[in-house]
């Protein structure tokens, strides 16, 4: 009798664990989902991707998914966003070829590079 009870408990636990895994995969965070073209996501105090190559005339969008504010700043002073709260976006159109270094002025260790061809 005990072995039947043990087998039932084991099957029940496996079934519950499988259901939780399916639910977790179905509600995956936006960072796991496909990223839009020419978009840089700010999450976990990082720019993702950290390096992006685009053609001249392209508009790049930064989107903050962190619960903390971030600023998108070009080190040469070409552009600077306002403070981006969670789910806020900032856009900049890159008209000229070159390499543009970007950082968050609140968290200067956050860095990225935009290469414009």
Residue, then its C-alpha position, 0 to 999 in steps of 0.5 A: x500500500x505504501x508503494x502505491x501512495x509513494x508512486x502517486x505522490x511522485x507522479x503528482x510532484x512531477x506533474x506539478x513541476x511540469x506545469x510550473x515549467x510550462x507556465x514560466x516559459x509561457x510568461x517569459x520576460x521581454x528580455x528573452x523575447x525577440x528584440x526589435x531591429x535597431x533597439x538597445x534594451x537597458x536591463x540589469x544595468x547593461x545595454x543589450x546589445x553592447x555593440x550595434x552596427x547600423x547604416x547611416x540614417x538609421x534611428x536607434x531606440x533605447x528602452x529601459x526595462x530596469x526599475x531604476x532610471x538611466x540616461x543615454x549619453x554620447x561621450x562626445x556630447x552629440x546627444x543626451x536623453x532625459x532620465x528614462x524610467x522603466x519602459x521609457x524610450x529614447x531615440x537618436x538618428x545617426x546621420x553620419x558614419x562613425x563610432x559612437x560611444x554611449x554610456x549611462x551618466x548615472x551608472x558610468x560603468x554601463x557602456x555600449x558602442x554604436x558603429x554607423x556605416 
